[in-house]
Structures are given as C-alpha cells and as structure tokens.
Amino acid sequence: MRHEAVRALEGLDEDELRLVLAGLSEAERRALDEYWPAWAHEGQEPSDGDWRVWVLLGGRGFGKTRAGAEWVSGFARDNPGASIALVGATADEARRVMVEGARSGLLAVARANEREAMLWEPSRRRLVFASGAEAFLYSGSNPESLRGPEHHIAWCDELAKWRHAGAAWDNLQLGLRLGETPRALVTTTPRAVAALKSILNGAERSGGGMRDNPHLAEAVVAAAEAEHKGTRFGRQELDGELIEEAEGALWPRELIEETRVDMGTVTFAQGEDRSDDGLGKSNFPRHCPLRRVVVGVDPPASAEGDTCGIVVAGLGEDGIHYVLADLSVAGLSPEGWARKVAAAAETWRADRVVAEKNNGGAMVGTVLKSADIFLPLRLVHAAEGKVARAEPVAVLFESGRAKFAGRFPALEDELAGLTYGGGYEGPGRSPDRADAMVWALTELMERPRHGPRIRRL
C-alpha cells in the first residue's frame, strides 16, 4: 500500500507539486527519489496477504526487473544476514540483468548511503548488501546447482525461459526453508510452459503490459504497438498476456499466424469498394474480390445475455476462404443480438446467414423480417459435436485454402482451445465465436445455393 504522503503528492497539480518539491531539502528530495512506493505503479508491488509465491507476469517495459530488485533490496535492508537466491535463465543473465542492470538491477536501485558498503563478487556469484545480507546467483538451466543451498527468499527472473524450469523450481523450493516466511518472486514475460502454469496455481499474481508503465515515453509504446499490437507476439510480449494452447489443438497458434494475410480494400464481385465503419470491413484480403459472403451465427444457449457468435466469412475470386470479421456480442436480448446479425449481413452485403437452430436460431429470421431486410437464411441443426464439425474446416486452413484476413484475438483463443478428440478446453464454457466461424466456412465450402443478395425493400 502506498504511503499517505505519496498519495497526497499524487493529488497535486503540476504547479503545486513543483512548489512542494522546491521546498524540500536535498536530503528530503533524495529520500523521496529512493522511496520505491512513490514510483511503483499498479502490479509492481505484492499484496499484504499471506502468500508464499508471487508471480509478476508483465510485458516488456512493464517494470518487472525494477519490481524484483526493489523487493529483494527491501528485504535485504530489513533482514541483516539473510540468504537470498537470484535465479536467471542463465548465470550470465542473472548477472547482467538482476545485479548489474543499468537502471533496474540491484546495484542501480541501492540507496546512496548503501552503495559503498555493498560488495559485488562476480567470480563468486555473490552480492553482499550493506546490511550484511547475501544474494547468490544461480542458473535455471542448471537445476543441480540449487540442490542443497538454503535461502530465506528467492527472486526468479524470466522463469518461462529456463531450460529446465520444472526441476530447477523444485530444487529451489526445497531450499526455501530459512526464516518464518520463506517466499519466492517470479518475474517473467508469460509463456504457456508447464512449469509456469503449475506455479500459477495458488500463487499471488500481478502484472500488466508495456502501456501500464507511466514512466515510458509514449513514442516508444506507440511504435511497439504499431508493429505488434493484436499479434500473438504483441499480446504476449507487450501486453503480458498468458496465451495458452491446448494439447492437440485443431488450430495451433503457429497455424493461425501462418494463415494470416494482409488487409486492404474490400472489393465485391460488382467492384464496389467499402471502407471500415466499425463493423469489421477493414478486415479482408487485399485486392481480392469476394465471390460470396456468409454470416455464421451461433445463438446463445439462453436468453440471459450469453455470447452470440457472429462471424463473417467470404470466398474470394482466388478460391481462398477468408475469415473477414468477428462481430460477436454478449449481454444482449434475442432481439438485440439478432439485429446485430442483420446489421452485419447488410454491411457486408452477405449472400446468406447460417444460424444454428438448436438454441433458438429461428429468432434471427423473425427479426430480419421485422427489420425489412430480405436475406436468404439457412437454419442448421447441430447433429454432430463442435469438434467434429470443426475438423474439416481446420483441414481447410492446413491445406492453405482458408486464411484469417486480420487479427481476431477472442476468436483465435477459442479456436486454440478446440482439440482433436478432446473437446473444448476454453477459454469460457463454449466456443461460440469458433462455432459461428465453422458454420460460415462450412456453408462456403458447399455448393452455392442460388438466391438473391441482400437488399433494402
């Protein structure tokens, strides 16, 4: 928790803050500069609860290393003679990042009156703090080096990169037995490795993304987002999001990235161009006319506001099937989500809407008629399970005959949760978006049914 004086300073405007700081003595300014709670942002400090393991999952630039160094420094300051483990992906990374890091390493965050009293012995991989507490460096790639040593606390950096994370973590935990409350902090960019997922169970958890760090220049953040925002890399490395992939996934993350294409200006068969108006129309294959467009709908199982899957797909003149837009909505009544379907169909000039009728798909037809929109509607019955229906569509992507025309994080997460023979492993209870996409692409795979395109009556 932040000190009351710090919260008071945060409430001042720029002129008031300048006036207050001008009245401080040199010693007071230094004390404020070295007072970590004055600078820590949300996610960089643990709760006051009774936890044993704290995992800080953060994107690049979030401030993971600074948070780790400040936590260790504070403990060493308050516990003379303590024994501390510093574990990096390699011994060299532990030295360069955790100890010698120019702005966030342990040497850099030490207070002015502590630095001369500190002793750093790289050859012995030992750092002695001003209080007399000692920190020892280890490598997550060498689990045997952690067999035997005892410690009060441990700081584990970039655990998701450790070559032998499971064994190294187990040996470290067996050595955390000094003092009344042995604890470990894990600071890492998230990766869905087994060791990290296991550690997260029951752990104190915090973190965030690059943009959550108020001390980073906006130009730096904007440049990184322009390059990677929305990609799997960006979600993981910038946003600090743990992106999991089920074993035996129908759509592995690698396949999703390989079948993603550039975006441009949509061209329908008649040659008409359309610009984006918030309904996903910027997501389409560049310079490729669309031969047919279908809106797939997976209605909610109840009228309680569950997610309604609404996905637009198209067949290009090049013979490729494209996922064009994910317009799924949640929290709406049957009339509400059905009108969203109607709007998507009209905007994309769809040839057909395909809706599953098991869960009340007939409502879509009723609302389309009430909205004075004439559109061929096909109500389908889900005789097979979701995975069985999805498998032929997955093969379409594997063969290069289907692609994602844009980035659809929520849809992609659901697709990654569908597994061969294993059902659905999340996120959420049901893959509503994925099911809608499967209905749309299945319709496009079949022989076209002749009928009028959408038009106003």
C-alpha positions in Angstrom: 0.0 0.0 0.0 1.2 3.5 -0.8 2.2 5.9 2.0 -0.3 8.7 2.7 2.3 11.3 1.9 2.8 9.8 -1.6 -1.0 9.8 -2.3 -1.1 13.4 -1.2 1.6 14.3 -3.7 -0.3 12.5 -6.5 -3.3 14.7 -5.8 -1.4 17.9 -6.6 -1.4 19.6 -10.0 1.9 20.4 -11.7 2.4 23.9 -10.2 1.6 22.7 -6.7 3.9 19.7 -7.0 6.8 22.0 -8.2 6.2 24.3 -5.3 6.3 21.4 -2.7 9.4 19.9 -4.2 11.2 23.2 -4.3 10.7 23.5 -0.5 12.3 20.1 0.2 15.9 19.9 1.4 18.5 17.9 -0.6 18.2 15.0 1.9 14.4 15.0 1.6 14.5 15.0 -2.2 16.9 12.1 -2.2 14.7 10.2 0.3 11.7 10.8 -1.9 13.6 9.7 -5.0 14.7 6.5 -3.3 11.3 5.7 -1.8 10.0 2.9 -4.1 6.3 3.2 -3.3 6.4 6.7 -4.7 7.2 5.4 -8.1 5.8 1.9 -8.2 2.7 1.5 -10.4 -0.1 -1.0 -10.2 1.2 -4.5 -10.3 4.7 -3.8 -9.2 4.0 -4.5 -5.5 2.6 -7.6 -3.8 -0.5 -7.6 -1.6 -0.2 -7.7 2.2 -1.6 -11.2 2.2 -0.1 -14.4 3.5 1.4 -15.6 0.2 4.4 -17.9 -0.4 4.9 -17.3 -4.2 4.3 -14.1 -6.0 4.2 -14.2 -9.8 4.6 -10.9 -11.7 3.6 -11.5 -15.4 4.5 -8.5 -17.4 5.1 -7.4 -20.9 8.3 -5.8 -22.0 8.9 -2.4 -20.4 6.3 -3.0 -17.6 9.0 -2.8 -15.0 9.4 -6.4 -13.9 13.1 -6.2 -13.2 12.8 -3.0 -11.2 10.0 -4.5 -9.1 12.1 -7.6 -8.4 15.2 -5.6 -7.5 13.3 -3.3 -5.2 11.5 -6.3 -3.4 14.9 -8.0 -2.8 16.6 -4.8 -1.7 13.8 -4.0 0.7 14.1 -7.5 2.2 17.9 -7.3 2.5 17.6 -3.9 4.2 15.2 -5.2 6.8 16.8 -8.6 7.3 20.6 -8.3 8.0 22.3 -11.7 7.4 19.6 -13.1 5.2 20.4 -15.5 2.4 18.8 -14.8 -0.9 18.7 -16.8 -4.2 18.8 -14.9 -7.5 17.9 -17.3 -10.4 18.0 -16.3 -14.0 17.6 -18.2 -17.3 21.4 -18.4 -17.3 24.1 -17.3 -14.8 25.2 -14.7 -17.2 21.6 -13.2 -17.5 21.3 -13.2 -13.7 24.5 -11.2 -13.5 23.7 -8.8 -16.4 20.1 -8.2 -15.6 19.4 -8.9 -12.0 22.6 -7.4 -10.5 24.3 -5.1 -13.0 21.2 -3.9 -14.9 21.9 -0.2 -15.7 18.6 1.1 -14.4 16.8 -1.7 -12.7 19.5 -4.1 -11.3 20.2 -4.5 -7.6 23.3 -2.2 -7.8 21.4 0.5 -9.6 18.4 0.6 -7.1 20.6 0.7 -4.0 20.3 3.8 -1.9 23.1 6.3 -2.0 24.2 5.5 1.6 24.3 1.8 0.8 26.4 1.6 -2.4 29.8 2.0 -0.9 29.1 -0.7 1.7 27.9 -3.3 -0.9 30.3 -5.9 -2.2 29.8 -7.5 -5.6 31.9 -10.5 -6.4 31.1 -11.7 -9.9 33.6 -14.6 -9.8 31.9 -16.0 -6.7 28.4 -15.0 -8.0 27.8 -13.3 -4.7 26.4 -9.9 -3.7 26.7 -8.7 -0.2 24.3 -5.9 0.8 25.1 -3.0 3.2 23.1 -4.8 5.8 25.2 -7.9 5.6 22.5 -9.9 3.7 23.9 -12.1 0.9 22.5 -12.9 -2.5 23.8 -15.9 -4.6 23.4 -16.2 -8.3 22.0 -19.4 -10.0 21.0 -20.6 -13.4 17.6 -22.1 -14.2 19.4 -24.2 -16.8 21.4 -25.9 -14.1 18.9 -27.4 -11.6 21.7 -29.3 -9.7 23.2 -26.0 -8.5 20.1 -25.4 -6.5 20.2 -28.7 -4.8 21.4 -28.1 -1.2 21.6 -24.3 -0.7 19.2 -22.8 1.8 17.6 -19.4 1.5 15.1 -17.0 3.1 13.7 -15.7 -0.2 14.3 -16.1 -3.9 13.9 -13.9 -7.0 13.4 -15.9 -10.2 13.7 -13.8 -13.4 12.2 -14.9 -16.8 11.3 -18.4 -15.5 9.4 -19.1 -18.7 12.9 -19.1 -20.5 14.5 -21.6 -18.1 15.7 -24.7 -19.9 14.9 -27.0 -17.0 12.3 -24.9 -15.3 10.4 -27.7 -13.5 13.5 -29.4 -12.0 15.1 -26.0 -11.1 12.0 -24.7 -9.4 11.5 -27.9 -7.4 15.1 -27.8 -6.1 14.8 -24.1 -5.3 11.6 -24.7 -3.3 13.1 -27.4 -1.2 15.9 -25.0 -0.3 13.5 -22.2 0.7 13.3 -23.1 4.4 15.1 -20.4 6.3 13.1 -17.9 8.5 9.4 -17.9 9.4 8.0 -17.0 6.0 10.2 -18.1 3.1 9.0 -16.6 -0.2 9.7 -16.5 -3.9 9.1 -13.9 -6.5 8.8 -14.8 -10.2 9.1 -12.0 -12.7 8.6 -13.2 -16.3 7.2 -12.5 -19.6 4.4 -15.0 -19.9 4.7 -18.2 -22.0 2.5 -21.2 -21.7 5.1 -23.6 -20.4 4.1 -26.3 -18.0 6.3 -25.1 -15.1 4.9 -21.6 -15.1 1.3 -22.8 -15.4 1.8 -25.1 -12.4 3.4 -22.3 -10.3 0.4 -20.0 -11.0 -1.9 -22.3 -9.2 -2.4 -20.8 -5.8 0.2 -18.0 -6.3 -0.2 -14.3 -5.7 -0.4 -12.8 -9.1 0.0 -9.3 -10.6 1.4 -7.6 -13.7 0.4 -5.8 -16.8 1.6 -4.5 -20.2 4.0 -2.0 -21.6 1.3 0.7 -21.7 0.7 0.3 -18.0 4.1 1.8 -17.2 3.5 5.6 -16.9 7.3 6.2 -17.0 7.8 5.0 -20.5 7.8 7.5 -23.4 4.6 7.5 -25.4 6.6 7.3 -28.6 8.2 4.1 -27.5 5.0 2.5 -26.6 3.2 3.7 -29.8 6.0 2.4 -32.0 5.9 -1.1 -30.4 2.1 -1.3 -30.6 2.1 -0.2 -34.3 4.4 -3.1 -35.1 2.9 -5.8 -32.9 -0.5 -4.9 -31.4 -3.0 -7.7 -31.9 -0.5 -10.3 -32.8 0.3 -13.3 -30.6 3.8 -11.8 -30.1 2.3 -8.5 -29.1 -0.3 -9.9 -26.7 2.5 -11.9 -25.0 5.5 -9.6 -25.2 3.8 -6.2 -24.9 0.5 -6.9 -23.1 1.9 -9.5 -20.7 -0.9 -12.0 -21.6 -0.5 -15.7 -20.9 -1.6 -17.3 -24.2 -2.3 -21.0 -23.7 -2.6 -23.6 -26.3 -4.4 -26.9 -25.7 -2.5 -30.1 -26.5 -3.7 -31.4 -29.9 -5.3 -28.1 -30.8 -7.1 -28.1 -34.2 -5.8 -24.6 -34.7 -2.3 -24.4 -33.2 -1.1 -20.8 -32.7 1.6 -21.4 -35.3 -1.1 -22.3 -37.9 -3.1 -19.3 -37.1 -0.1 -17.0 -37.7 0.9 -18.8 -40.9 -2.6 -18.4 -42.4 -3.0 -14.7 -41.6 -3.0 -12.3 -44.6 -2.6 -8.6 -45.2 -5.5 -6.3 -45.2 -6.6 -3.9 -47.8 -9.7 -2.5 -49.5 -12.6 -4.9 -49.9 -13.9 -5.4 -53.4 -17.2 -7.3 -54.0 -17.9 -9.1 -57.2 -19.6 -6.0 -58.6 -16.4 -4.0 -58.0 -17.8 -1.8 -55.2 -15.3 -0.8 -52.5 -16.2 -0.2 -48.9 -14.3 1.4 -46.0 -14.3 0.4 -42.4 -17.3 1.7 -40.3 -16.8 -0.2 -37.1 -18.3 -3.5 -38.4 -15.0 -5.1 -39.4 -14.9 -4.0 -43.0 -11.2 -3.2 -42.9 -10.5 -6.9 -42.5 -10.4 -8.6 -45.9 -7.9 -9.9 -48.4 -6.0 -7.1 -50.2 -7.1 -6.6 -53.8 -9.1 -9.8 -53.9 -12.8 -9.5 -55.0 -15.2 -11.6 -52.9 -17.3 -14.1 -54.8 -19.6 -14.9 -51.9 -20.1 -13.7 -48.3 -21.7 -15.6 -45.4 -22.5 -14.6 -41.9 -22.3 -17.5 -39.4 -24.3 -17.3 -36.2 -24.1 -19.4 -33.0 -27.0 -18.1 -30.9 -26.7 -18.0 -27.1 -28.0 -21.1 -25.3 -30.2 -18.9 -23.1 -31.9 -15.5 -23.1 -29.7 -14.5 -20.2 -27.2 -12.4 -22.2 -24.6 -15.1 -23.1 -22.3 -14.5 -26.1 -23.8 -14.7 -29.5 -21.2 -15.8 -32.0 -21.3 -13.7 -35.2 -18.6 -14.2 -37.7 -18.4 -13.1 -41.4 -16.5 -15.2 -43.9 -16.1 -14.9 -47.7 -15.0 -16.9 -50.7 -12.5 -14.9 -52.8 -12.2 -15.0 -56.6 -8.8 -16.6 -55.9 -10.7 -19.7 -54.4 -9.5 -18.9 -50.9 -11.9 -18.9 -47.9 -11.4 -15.8 -45.7 -12.4 -15.0 -42.2 -13.4 -11.4 -42.5 -14.8 -10.2 -39.2 -15.7 -11.3 -35.7 -18.7 -9.3 -34.6 -19.8 -11.4 -31.7 -21.7 -9.8 -28.9 -22.6 -10.5 -25.3 -25.2 -9.3 -22.9 -28.0 -8.7 -25.4 -31.5 -9.9 -25.6 -32.5 -12.2 -28.5 -33.9 -9.2 -30.4 -30.7 -7.3 -29.7 -28.2 -9.9 -31.0 -30.4 -10.7 -33.9 -30.4 -7.1 -35.0 -26.6 -7.2 -34.8 -26.7 -10.1 -37.2 -29.0 -8.2 -39.6 -26.6 -5.2 -39.4 -23.6 -7.4 -40.2 -25.3 -9.1 -43.1 -26.4 -5.7 -44.6 -23.0 -4.1 -44.1 -21.1 -7.0 -45.7 -23.7 -7.5 -48.4 -23.9 -11.1 -47.4 -25.4 -13.8 -49.7 -26.7 -15.8 -46.7 -26.9 -16.1 -43.0 -26.4 -19.5 -41.5 -27.6 -19.9 -37.9 -27.8 -22.9 -35.6 -31.4 -23.5 -34.7 -30.8 -25.8 -31.7 -30.5 -22.7 -29.5 -33.3 -20.6 -30.9 -31.8 -19.6 -34.2 -35.2 -19.0 -35.6 -35.2 -15.7 -33.8 -32.7 -14.4 -36.3 -35.2 -14.9 -39.2 -38.0 -13.3 -37.2 -36.0 -10.2 -36.5 -34.6 -9.9 -40.0 -38.2 -9.8 -41.4 -39.2 -7.2 -38.8 -36.2 -5.1 -39.9 -37.4 -5.1 -43.5 -34.3 -6.9 -44.7 -34.7 -9.6 -47.2 -32.0 -12.2 -47.0 -31.7 -15.9 -47.6 -31.5 -17.6 -44.2 -30.4 -21.2 -43.6 -31.2 -22.7 -40.2 -28.9 -25.7 -39.5 -29.2 -28.4 -36.9 -26.1 -29.4 -35.0 -26.3 -33.2 -35.3 -22.5 -33.6 -34.6 -20.3 -32.2 -31.8 -18.5 -28.9 -32.2 -15.1 -30.6 -32.7 -16.5 -33.0 -35.4 -17.9 -30.0 -37.3 -14.7 -28.1 -36.9 -12.3 -30.7 -38.1 -13.0 -30.3 -41.9 -12.7 -26.6 -41.5 -9.3 -26.9 -39.7 -8.1 -29.1 -42.7 -9.1 -26.2 -44.9 -6.6 -23.9 -43.1 -3.9 -26.6 -43.0 -4.1 -27.0 -46.8 -3.8 -23.2 -47.3 -7.4 -22.9 -48.7 -8.6 -20.8 -45.7 -7.0 -17.7 -44.1 -7.6 -15.1 -41.5 -7.9 -11.6 -43.0 -7.0 -9.7 -39.9 -6.5 -10.3 -36.2 -9.3 -11.7 -34.1 -7.8 -12.4 -30.6 -11.0 -13.7 -28.9 -11.9 -15.9 -31.8 -8.3 -17.2 -32.1 -8.3 -18.1 -28.4 -11.4 -20.2 -28.8 -10.0 -22.0 -31.9 -6.8 -22.8 -30.0 -9.0 -24.5 -27.3 -10.6 -26.9 -29.7 -8.7 -30.2 -29.7 -8.7 -33.5 -31.7 -10.7 -36.0 -29.7 -10.5 -33.8 -26.6 -13.4 -31.4 -26.9 -13.1 -27.8 -25.9 -10.6 -26.7 -23.2 -11.5 -23.0 -23.0 -11.5 -20.1 -22.6 -15.1 -19.8 -21.4 -17.7 -22.5 -21.3 -18.4 -22.7 -25.0 -16.6 -21.7 -28.3 -19.4 -19.5 -29.6 -17.2 -17.5 -31.9 -15.4 -20.5 -33.2 -18.7 -22.3 -33.9 -20.1 -19.3 -35.8 -16.9 -19.3 -38.0 -17.3 -23.0 -38.6 -20.9 -22.6 -39.7 -19.9 -19.8 -42.1 -17.0 -21.6 -43.7 -18.9 -24.9 -44.0 -21.6 -23.0 -45.9 -18.9 -21.5 -48.2 -17.3 -25.0 -48.8 -20.6 -26.4 -50.1 -22.0 -25.7 -53.5 -23.6 -22.2 -53.7 -27.3 -22.0 -53.2 -28.8 -19.7 -55.8 -30.7 -16.8 -54.3 -30.9 -13.0 -54.2 -28.3 -11.0 -52.4 -29.2 -8.7 -49.6 -31.1 -5.5 -50.5 -33.4 -3.0 -49.0 -37.1 -3.5 -49.6 
